[in-house]
Amino acid sequence: MSLQENVRNHRRREGWTQERLAEEADLSVGTIRKVEQGGTASVETIHALARALGTTTSSLFASEAPAPVHEAEGDGPKLTELRKALMPPIGLTTVVTEPTDIRDLHSIDSDIADSHSLYHADRYDSVAKRLPGILRASETAVALSDGEARQQAVVTRATAFLLAGKYLTQVRRYDMAYHALSRAIMDARDAGETQLAATGIVGMGWLLLRQDRFDEAEQLAATTAEEIEPRPSTATPGQWAVWGELNLRVASAARRNNRPDVAKQARRMAATAASALDREHIDFREHWTTFGPVTAEAKVIEDLALIGDARGVLNRADDGPVGRKAVKRLGRPSANNWSRHRLDVAKAHVLLGSHQDAMDELAGIKAEAPEWLRHQAMARHVMRDILSHRKRTLTQDMRDMAVHLGVAG
């Protein structure tokens, strides 16, 4: 079924006209007509339609064949070395390419840790250049070891795949990311490292969310969270963190899929995990990213942004755990999570017509994470809105931001 058929069938089942659906979804009649005539729609629009129709977002998604590709797709030479290291050609018996990078595990682990720091420092090019060598070295370490040494090498390789999956999801190379995260999870499971495997599943949940696979993301994260729920008397900070992160994935998927009750319960579970930690906690070998009270509150605010509650976002954006004093006391979330939070604030300002305030937020994010910002579709939406509603001459900062984001204005 196509999107237009799904929307039309649900609307008729309710006995509504297109005008009534537009009113209930807070969309224009033109948007409804466009969708029902086969036009494209953003996930945010489909989410609004699902809320109005009392169904899940996933139930409206199209399932027909994709449109033909008229232009070559791919990265060209940009990620060739990483693609070769991550997905080498496979023959009948062995990998065709021979292992060449022989290093000890301590050296590989140190390189992984350094590259993870570069990732959080917004130095994506440096990460892309380091990853091929890390992956080849970890593959070689596994191939040349046996017994207990091989198990340790498998754990190192799992961590290398985890870093690759994290980077590739961020830069929206989803098929490569899926391959890397799958290998990370399988390696960690084979080595008996449940915590590391669960960390990979947190990453897989993020990838599924990025692909709008809400049902699968929710089910995967919820099942895993149930399997690893910590015992309060013995749980380590890392165990609380990964369990909390899994509940964040459940909540994000359920909220996007118009399942607010499930999302609310999962947010409560995440808050429980956050309250068990004194502050934001990070350890890449134990869990996906920084987690704690500030991260949990930022994701609650993200829910408000998803449903278009701009005033709700701004009322909470600089108060409570995300307020300046609290962040200083509790610790700051990961750069990505914090930048996403401020991008939600920028979007809220745009929705309320405060375009200079939105611009100020974008400028603040660009100053700290320029490369991260370039990969955010929401940033481009916010910038387009600023450009389309600006009545006076654009400032130099606005022109520079439009260029940085690749937005015509």
Secondary structure, 3 states (H helix, E strand, C coil): CCHHHHHHHHHHHHCCCHHHHHHHHCCCHHHHHHHHCCCCCCHHHHHHHHHHHCCCCHHHCCCCCCCCCCCCCCCCCCCHHHHHHHCCCECCCCECCCCCCCCCHHHHHHHHHHHHHHHHCCCHHHHHHHHHHHHHHHHHHHHCCCHHHHHHHHHHHHHHHHHHHHHHHHCCCHHHHHHHHHHHHHHHHHCCCHHHHHHHHHHHHHHHHHCCCHHHHHHHHHHHHHHHCCCCCCCCHHHHHHHHHHHHHHHHHHHHCCCHHHHHHHHHHHHHHHHCCCCCECCCCCCCCCECHHHHHHHHHHHHHHCCCHHHHHHHHCCHHHCHHHHHHHCCCCHHHHHHHHHHHHHHHHHCCCHHHHHHHHHHHHHHCHHHHHCCHHHHHHHHHHHHHCCCCCCHHHHHHHHHHCCCC
